Structures are given as structure tokens and as C-alpha cells.
Amino acid sequence: MFRMWGKVFADNHLLKDFVVENPSLDMTRTKKVFAALETIAHEFDLAVPIWLPSNISDFKRHAKTRFTQDSFIEAIDFDYLEIQIIEED
């Protein structure tokens, strides 16, 4: 089971969170991550953020990254969106 946790923070407070589960064994890890991020963005009514080099580097090292205003085309009313893999196949 693949599970990814999405969290929205403002002023160091957790505003909302959502966990995406993907039991598929046919998808690659990358496809699962992108699909989960899309689901989290939809759940929070956000545009899907853009992966910047710093996000890619953090995610490769820690299976976790934060998307700030720089990763969004539209203005956001929070400090950052954090995603973290909490379970992998």
C-alpha cells in the first residue's frame, strides 16, 4: 500500500490534512507520487504545484517536501503545502 500525507500550514499551524492511498502494484513510485499530489491538490481546491529543483532534491532525500508560493501560479492563502510519503509497497 502506498500512502502520502498532504498538509497545509499557515503561521506554523496545521490548517488541514489529507491522506491519499493507492493500493495499485502496477504503477511506478513516480506515477503514484504525481497522482497522489493531484488528488491532494484537488481535495484542498488548489492548482497542482510546480516541482522546483529544491523540491525534487528534498523529496529524493527525505520522501518529503514543501511547496511554497514559488511553486504555485496563483496566490495562496497559507505558508506552504507539505507532502510526505508515510507508507510504501
Order of alpha helices (4+ residues) and beta strands (2+ residues): beta-beta-alpha-alpha-beta-beta
